[in-house]
Amino acid sequence: MAQWVKAIEVAVEHYQNTAGDPPTAEVLAAWDDEHGQLVKIETWQRLTYQKNWKLFLVALSVRGIRPVGDVLTPQQKLAIEWITNFTDTRSIPQKLRALGIPVMQWNLWLKDRVFKELLDQRSERIIEEAKGAVTLTMTQRALSGDARMIEYFDKRAGRNPDKQEAVDGREVIRTVVDVLAAHLSKDHPDLMRAIAAELEVRLNLNA
């Protein structure tokens, strides 16, 4: 039973990281081998039997996973591949026209839960994969003198050039006390001491 549960967890991880690619026992065994070998090879071998595999797929469906490769049409899968290809800078309508898919048809597909889930998963994976390339491009632009990119990196590092530096409160107090001392200390020493003491107390309360 423990091996069965581990096999399900491996299948879930594979599903999440491959955006719903339809698994087989052989594919999952290879994935498991690359990521720590949680399941014994004998367990994967038993799952190659048709009866066991059907039961395994039922267990996966309980986890909300089903092999979408058996549900989507080749045209739908191709559309997702094209739409999520960030190296192709054409707009979505342009890509759909190239595939011969009407925009209305695409909008209908987006209402299908399985299609939308696969599209979202592939999009998230593309975003994750693109982070490094985006950061590198922005860094290159900043190094070449792009003011907007330099400002972005300043803010990302916590240096906001638009924000004025906070004034040191104690310096303000010292300045106020010095000014008051010049005018009050000789004629009103008690008042001067009272003001200085209250300023010090208020400063400590706000620290």
Backbone hydrogen bonds, N-H to C=O, Kabsch-Sander energy under -0.5 kcal/mol:
donor,donor_aa,acceptor,acceptor_aa,energy
5,V,1,M,-2.3
6,K,2,A,-2.2
7,A,3,Q,-2.3
8,I,4,W,-2.0
9,E,5,V,-2.1
10,V,6,K,-2.3
11,A,7,A,-2.1
12,V,8,I,-2.4
13,E,9,E,-2.4
14,H,10,V,-2.5
15,Y,11,A,-2.4
16,Q,12,V,-2.4
17,N,13,E,-2.0
18,T,14,H,-1.5
20,G,15,Y,-2.2
28,L,24,T,-2.6
29,A,25,A,-2.2
30,A,26,E,-2.1
31,W,27,V,-2.4
32,D,28,L,-2.9
33,D,29,A,-2.1
34,E,30,A,-1.6
35,H,31,W,-1.1
36,G,33,D,-0.6
37,Q,32,D,-3.4
43,T,40,K,-0.8
44,W,40,K,-1.5
45,Q,41,I,-2.2
46,R,42,E,-2.0
47,L,43,T,-1.7
48,T,44,W,-0.6
48,T,45,Q,-1.0
49,Y,46,R,-1.4
53,W,49,Y,-2.7
54,K,50,Q,-2.2
55,L,51,K,-1.8
56,F,52,N,-2.2
57,L,53,W,-2.3
58,V,54,K,-1.8
59,A,55,L,-2.0
60,L,56,F,-2.0
61,S,57,L,-2.1
62,V,58,V,-1.3
63,R,59,A,-0.8
63,R,60,L,-0.7
64,G,61,S,-1.5
65,I,60,L,-2.2
68,V,20,G,-0.6
68,V,66,R,-1.0
70,D,67,P,-1.9
71,V,68,V,-2.0
72,L,68,V,-2.5
77,K,73,T,-2.3
78,L,74,P,-2.3
79,A,75,Q,-2.2
80,I,76,Q,-2.1
81,E,77,K,-2.0
82,W,78,L,-2.3
83,I,79,A,-2.8
84,T,80,I,-2.2
85,N,82,W,-1.2
86,F,84,T,-1.2
88,D,85,N,-1.5
89,T,87,T,-0.8
95,K,91,S,-2.2
96,L,92,I,-2.6
97,R,93,P,-2.3
98,A,94,Q,-2.0
99,L,95,K,-1.5
100,G,96,L,-0.8
100,G,97,R,-0.8
101,I,96,L,-2.9
106,W,102,P,-2.0
107,N,103,V,-2.5
108,L,104,M,-1.7
109,W,105,Q,-2.2
110,L,106,W,-1.9
111,K,108,L,-1.1
112,D,109,W,-1.9
113,R,111,K,-0.5
116,K,112,D,-2.8
117,E,113,R,-2.6
118,L,114,V,-2.1
119,L,115,F,-2.4
120,D,116,K,-2.6
121,Q,117,E,-2.4
122,R,118,L,-2.5
123,S,119,L,-2.2
124,E,120,D,-2.5
125,R,121,Q,-2.1
126,I,122,R,-2.4
127,I,123,S,-2.4
128,E,124,E,-2.2
129,E,125,R,-2.4
130,A,126,I,-2.0
131,K,127,I,-0.9
131,K,128,E,-0.6
134,V,130,A,-2.7
135,T,131,K,-2.6
136,L,132,G,-2.2
137,T,133,A,-2.2
138,M,134,V,-2.6
139,T,135,T,-2.4
140,Q,136,L,-2.3
141,R,137,T,-2.1
142,A,138,M,-2.3
143,L,139,T,-2.6
144,S,140,Q,-1.4
145,G,142,A,-1.5
146,D,141,R,-2.6
147,A,145,G,-0.6
150,I,146,D,-2.2
151,E,147,A,-2.4
152,Y,148,R,-2.1
153,F,149,M,-2.4
154,D,150,I,-2.1
155,K,151,E,-2.3
156,R,152,Y,-2.5
157,A,153,F,-1.6
158,G,155,K,-1.3
159,R,154,D,-3.6
160,N,158,G,-0.8
163,K,160,N,-1.4
164,Q,162,D,-0.5
172,V,168,D,-1.6
173,I,169,G,-2.2
174,R,170,R,-2.6
175,T,171,E,-2.1
176,V,172,V,-2.6
177,V,173,I,-3.0
178,D,174,R,-2.4
179,V,175,T,-2.2
180,L,176,V,-2.8
181,A,177,V,-2.8
182,A,178,D,-1.6
183,H,179,V,-0.8
183,H,180,L,-0.9
184,L,180,L,-2.9
185,S,180,L,-0.5
185,S,181,A,-1.0
188,H,184,L,-3.5
192,M,188,H,-2.2
193,R,189,P,-2.3
194,A,190,D,-2.3
195,I,191,L,-2.4
196,A,192,M,-2.4
197,A,193,R,-2.4
198,E,194,A,-2.4
199,L,195,I,-2.5
200,E,196,A,-2.0
201,V,197,A,-2.3
202,R,198,E,-2.7
203,L,199,L,-2.2
204,N,200,E,-2.2
205,L,201,V,-2.1
206,N,202,R,-1.7
207,A,203,L,-0.7
